[in-house]
Amino acid sequence: MDNPTTSLSKPLRCIVKLGGAAITCKNELEKINEEDLKAVSIHLSQAMMSGEVVDMDWSKRQGRLDVSVNVDDIANQSMLDSSNFIVVHGAGSFGHFQASKSGVHKGGIDQPLVKAGFVATHISVKLLNLEIVRALAREGIPSIGISPFSCGWTTFQRNVASADITAVATTIDSGFVPVLHGDTVLDQSQGCTILSGDVIIRHLAESLKPEYVTDVFGVYDRPPSEPDAVLLKEIAVDEEGSWRVVNPAPKTMNEQVEITVAAHDTTGGMVTKISEAAAIAKLGIDVYIVKAATDHSLKALKGDMKGKIPNDWLGTAIRFMR
């Protein structure tokens, strides 16, 4: 699919990926990790905004009887000046249960179970999207939720076939921060599938050319829950899109990185994450994968990792190297 560069009035600074495992309790159905989501929202506000924080969530909140907002105080404040950036989030404990139970990622939209699962999955990820938009808005980020399905994103054999980013570009140029999410979409070959946040980011990066991309956690040589797991601090991508670990130096030339995918993950997990990150790095755009809500992620968000990676930085940089 051709992705012509879309012109923005001001360059795009960053695309931020919030992984589902970072913002939800992945083993508890449709439960948000409130503490981490708030911390991530504060970090984004600190890294991307300047000025006074204006709470933009004027809807009723859990545990409150009414909506509390002082319009006069807001009218007298100067709004935050925002860098141009985009947020894309995964589903975590939202959507994956519905998708895996119905098999919507495998296609077959004419089957009753798949059609019902398509709707149920879309509802679930939209619920999460709204809560993330609200959390960002409370920290003064003028965020607007955007559904890929509603914007007409489609796939062919599970690869993106059409991706209209007009709404994204218009949202940015109007001074807002678009917040996209992994979503159920129509597929021209199998009827339907799941479009992952990692794939969305690659196509946005190809079209809008951000300075850099950030993601959460980091890449390890094996599942990070294992005691001997090693953080891969720097991955080099060549002109062909192939990647290799350069820091730390591999012990042997034949050493392989072990990549696993959780049984319930319908979007490809770490396999998709690394391949999509390598495709972005091939464009000359650095990708930083680092645990959310930490000082390490704040440094990445601010763009402090553009040079040599410090030894004490706990994250993974994926870069183009000839």
C-alpha positions as CSV (number, residue, x, y, z in Angstrom):
1,M,0.0,0.0,0.0
2,D,1.3,3.4,-0.9
3,N,1.6,5.9,2.0
4,P,2.2,9.4,0.6
5,T,3.6,11.8,3.2
6,T,0.8,14.0,4.6
7,S,1.6,17.7,5.2
8,L,1.1,19.1,8.7
9,S,1.3,22.8,9.6
10,K,3.9,21.9,12.2
11,P,6.3,18.9,12.3
12,L,5.1,15.8,14.2
13,R,7.4,15.4,17.2
14,C,6.5,11.9,18.4
15,I,4.2,8.9,18.2
16,V,3.6,7.4,21.7
17,K,2.5,3.8,22.0
18,L,0.9,2.8,25.3
19,G,1.0,-0.9,25.5
20,G,-2.0,-2.7,26.9
21,A,0.1,-4.4,29.6
22,A,1.2,-1.0,30.9
23,I,-2.2,0.6,31.3
24,T,-4.4,-2.3,32.2
25,C,-4.4,-5.2,34.6
26,K,-3.9,-7.8,31.8
27,N,-5.1,-10.8,33.8
28,E,-8.3,-9.1,35.0
29,L,-11.0,-8.6,32.4
30,E,-11.5,-4.9,31.4
31,K,-9.7,-3.5,34.4
32,I,-7.5,-0.3,34.0
33,N,-4.3,0.1,35.9
34,E,-5.4,3.5,37.3
35,E,-2.1,4.3,39.0
36,D,0.1,3.7,35.9
37,L,-2.3,5.4,33.5
38,K,-2.3,8.5,35.7
39,A,1.5,8.4,35.9
40,V,1.8,8.0,32.1
41,S,-0.6,10.9,31.6
42,I,1.4,13.2,33.9
43,H,4.7,12.2,32.1
44,L,3.2,13.0,28.7
45,S,1.9,16.4,29.9
46,Q,5.4,17.2,31.4
47,A,7.2,16.1,28.2
48,M,5.0,17.5,25.5
49,M,3.2,20.5,27.0
50,S,4.1,23.8,28.6
51,G,1.9,26.2,30.7
52,E,-0.9,25.7,33.2
53,V,-2.7,22.4,33.4
54,V,-6.4,22.7,32.5
55,D,-8.6,19.8,33.5
56,M,-10.7,19.0,30.3
57,D,-12.7,16.1,31.7
58,W,-16.0,17.7,32.6
59,S,-17.9,14.4,32.7
60,K,-19.1,12.8,35.9
61,R,-16.5,10.6,37.6
62,Q,-16.9,7.5,39.6
63,G,-17.7,8.2,43.3
64,R,-18.9,11.7,42.6
65,L,-22.5,13.0,42.6
66,D,-22.0,15.8,40.1
67,V,-19.7,17.4,37.6
68,S,-17.3,19.8,39.3
69,V,-15.7,22.5,37.1
70,N,-14.9,26.2,37.6
71,V,-15.4,27.7,34.2
72,D,-14.4,31.2,35.3
73,D,-11.0,29.9,36.5
74,I,-10.4,28.1,33.2
75,A,-11.4,31.2,31.2
76,N,-8.6,33.2,32.9
77,Q,-5.9,30.6,32.4
78,S,-3.5,30.4,29.5
79,M,-3.8,27.1,27.7
80,L,-1.0,24.6,27.5
81,D,1.1,24.9,24.4
82,S,1.3,21.4,22.9
83,S,3.9,19.7,20.8
84,N,2.4,17.9,17.9
85,F,2.2,14.2,19.0
86,I,0.0,11.2,18.6
87,V,-1.0,8.5,21.1
88,V,-1.7,4.9,20.1
89,H,-2.7,2.3,22.7
90,G,-3.0,-1.4,22.8
91,A,-6.0,-3.3,24.3
92,G,-4.5,-5.2,27.3
93,S,-7.4,-6.7,29.2
94,F,-9.9,-5.0,26.9
95,G,-10.8,-6.7,23.6
96,H,-8.5,-9.6,23.7
97,F,-10.9,-11.9,25.5
98,Q,-13.7,-11.1,23.1
99,A,-11.5,-11.5,20.1
100,S,-9.9,-14.8,21.1
101,K,-13.3,-16.3,22.1
102,S,-14.9,-15.4,18.8
103,G,-11.9,-15.9,16.5
104,V,-12.6,-12.5,14.9
105,H,-8.9,-12.1,14.0
106,K,-9.2,-15.2,11.8
107,G,-12.0,-13.8,9.7
108,G,-15.4,-15.2,8.8
109,I,-17.6,-12.2,9.3
110,D,-20.6,-14.0,8.0
111,Q,-20.5,-16.4,11.0
112,P,-22.8,-15.4,13.9
113,L,-20.1,-15.8,16.5
114,V,-17.5,-13.9,14.6
115,K,-19.9,-11.0,13.8
116,A,-20.9,-10.8,17.5
117,G,-17.3,-11.0,18.5
118,F,-16.4,-8.2,16.1
119,V,-19.0,-5.9,17.7
120,A,-18.1,-7.0,21.3
121,T,-14.3,-6.4,20.7
122,H,-14.9,-3.0,19.1
123,I,-17.1,-2.0,22.1
124,S,-14.5,-3.1,24.6
125,V,-11.5,-1.3,22.9
126,K,-13.7,1.9,22.6
127,L,-14.4,1.8,26.3
128,L,-10.7,1.7,27.0
129,N,-10.0,4.5,24.5
130,L,-12.5,6.7,26.3
131,E,-10.9,6.2,29.7
132,I,-7.4,6.9,28.3
133,V,-8.7,10.1,26.6
134,R,-10.3,11.2,29.9
135,A,-7.0,10.5,31.8
136,L,-5.0,12.5,29.4
137,A,-7.6,15.3,29.4
138,R,-7.3,15.6,33.2
139,E,-3.6,16.4,32.8
140,G,-4.3,19.2,30.3
141,I,-3.8,17.2,27.1
142,P,-6.5,18.1,24.5
143,S,-7.0,14.5,23.5
144,I,-9.6,13.2,20.9
145,G,-10.3,9.5,20.5
146,I,-10.1,8.2,16.9
147,S,-11.3,4.7,15.8
148,P,-9.5,3.2,12.9
149,F,-12.7,1.3,11.9
150,S,-14.7,4.5,11.8
151,C,-12.0,6.2,9.7
152,G,-12.2,3.4,7.1
153,W,-9.0,1.5,7.8
154,T,-9.1,-1.9,6.1
155,T,-6.8,-4.8,5.5
156,F,-6.1,-7.4,2.8
157,Q,-4.7,-10.7,4.0
158,R,-4.2,-8.9,7.4
159,N,-1.9,-6.3,5.9
160,V,-3.1,-2.7,5.8
161,A,-5.0,-2.1,2.5
162,S,-6.4,1.4,3.1
163,A,-5.5,3.8,5.9
164,D,-7.2,7.2,5.6
165,I,-5.3,9.5,8.0
166,T,-7.1,12.7,7.0
167,A,-8.9,12.8,10.4
168,V,-5.6,12.3,12.2
169,A,-3.9,15.1,10.4
170,T,-6.8,17.5,10.7
171,T,-7.1,16.8,14.4
172,I,-3.4,17.6,14.9
173,D,-3.5,20.8,12.8
174,S,-6.6,21.9,14.9
175,G,-4.4,21.8,18.1
176,F,-5.7,18.4,19.4
177,V,-3.9,15.2,20.2
178,P,-5.4,12.2,18.4
179,V,-5.6,9.0,20.4
180,L,-5.9,5.8,18.3
181,H,-6.3,2.2,19.3
182,G,-6.0,-1.3,18.1
183,D,-9.4,-2.2,16.5
184,T,-11.6,-4.6,14.7
185,V,-11.5,-3.9,10.9
186,L,-12.8,-5.3,7.7
187,D,-10.4,-7.5,5.7
188,Q,-10.8,-7.7,1.9
189,S,-9.7,-11.4,1.8
190,Q,-11.0,-13.0,5.0
191,G,-13.9,-10.6,6.0
192,C,-12.4,-9.2,9.2
193,T,-9.4,-9.2,11.5
194,I,-7.7,-7.3,14.3
195,L,-5.5,-4.3,13.4
196,S,-2.8,-3.9,16.1
197,G,-1.5,-0.7,17.5
198,D,2.0,-1.5,16.3
199,V,0.8,-1.8,12.7
200,I,-1.1,1.5,13.1
201,I,2.0,3.2,14.3
202,R,4.1,2.1,11.4
203,H,1.6,3.4,8.8
204,L,1.3,6.7,10.7
205,A,5.1,7.0,10.8
206,E,5.4,6.3,7.1
207,S,2.9,9.1,6.3
208,L,3.6,11.7,9.0
209,K,7.3,11.3,9.6
210,P,7.7,11.9,13.3
211,E,11.0,12.7,14.9
212,Y,10.9,9.5,16.9
213,V,8.5,6.8,18.3
214,T,8.3,5.6,21.9
215,D,6.9,2.3,23.2
216,V,6.7,0.7,26.6
217,F,8.7,-1.9,28.5
218,G,11.7,-3.0,26.5
219,V,13.0,-5.9,24.5
220,Y,14.7,-8.8,26.2
221,D,16.5,-11.8,24.8
222,R,13.8,-14.1,26.3
223,P,10.6,-13.5,28.4
224,P,11.6,-10.9,31.0
225,S,9.9,-13.0,33.8
226,E,12.9,-15.4,33.5
227,P,15.7,-14.7,35.9
228,D,18.5,-14.7,33.3
229,A,16.6,-12.4,30.8
230,V,18.9,-9.8,29.3
231,L,17.7,-6.3,28.3
232,L,18.6,-5.6,24.6
233,K,19.6,-1.9,24.8
234,E,20.2,-1.2,21.1
235,I,19.0,-2.9,18.0
236,A,20.3,-2.0,14.5
237,V,18.2,-2.1,11.4
238,D,19.8,-2.3,7.9
239,E,18.5,-1.1,4.5
240,E,16.7,-4.4,4.0
241,G,14.8,-4.1,7.2
242,S,16.8,-6.9,8.9
243,W,17.7,-6.3,12.5
244,R,20.5,-7.4,14.9
245,V,21.4,-6.7,18.5
246,V,24.4,-4.4,18.9
247,N,24.2,-3.6,22.6
248,P,25.0,-5.8,24.5
249,A,27.2,-7.5,22.1
250,P,26.0,-11.1,21.4
251,K,28.1,-13.7,23.1
252,T,28.2,-15.8,19.9
253,M,27.2,-15.1,16.3
254,N,24.6,-17.9,16.5
255,E,22.9,-16.6,19.7
256,Q,19.2,-16.2,19.0
257,V,16.6,-13.9,20.7
258,E,13.7,-16.0,22.0
259,I,10.4,-14.4,21.2
260,T,7.1,-15.7,22.7
261,V,3.5,-14.8,22.1
262,A,0.9,-15.2,24.8
263,A,-1.9,-17.6,23.9
264,H,-4.7,-15.0,24.2
265,D,-2.8,-12.3,22.1
266,T,-4.6,-12.0,18.8
267,T,-2.2,-9.4,17.3
268,G,1.1,-11.1,17.3
269,G,2.7,-9.8,20.5
270,M,6.4,-9.1,20.5
271,V,6.9,-10.6,17.0
272,T,4.7,-7.9,15.6
273,K,6.2,-5.2,17.8
274,I,9.8,-5.8,16.7
275,S,9.0,-6.2,13.0
276,E,6.9,-3.1,13.0
277,A,9.6,-1.2,15.0
278,A,12.2,-2.3,12.5
279,A,10.1,-1.1,9.6
280,I,9.9,2.3,11.3
281,A,13.6,2.5,12.0
282,K,14.3,1.7,8.3
283,L,12.7,5.1,7.6
284,G,15.4,6.7,9.7
285,I,13.0,7.2,12.6
286,D,14.3,6.1,16.0
287,V,12.1,3.8,18.1
288,Y,12.4,3.7,21.9
289,I,10.8,0.8,23.8
290,V,10.9,1.6,27.5
291,K,8.8,0.8,30.6
292,A,6.0,3.4,31.0
293,A,5.6,5.6,34.1
294,T,9.3,5.7,34.9
295,D,12.1,8.3,34.7
296,H,13.5,6.2,31.7
297,S,10.3,6.7,29.7
298,L,10.2,10.4,30.5
299,K,13.7,10.8,29.1
300,A,12.6,9.0,25.9
301,L,9.4,11.1,25.6
302,K,11.5,14.3,25.9
303,G,13.8,13.0,23.1
304,D,16.9,12.8,25.3
305,M,17.9,9.4,23.8
306,K,18.8,10.7,20.4
307,G,22.6,10.4,20.9
308,K,24.5,7.6,22.7
309,I,22.4,5.5,25.0
310,P,23.5,5.9,28.6
311,N,24.5,2.8,30.5
312,D,21.9,3.4,33.2
313,W,19.0,3.8,30.8
314,L,16.6,0.9,31.0
315,G,15.1,0.6,27.6
316,T,15.6,-0.5,24.0
317,A,16.6,1.8,21.1
318,I,15.9,0.5,17.6
319,R,17.7,2.5,15.0
320,F,18.7,2.5,11.3
321,M,22.4,1.8,10.8
322,R,24.2,1.2,7.5
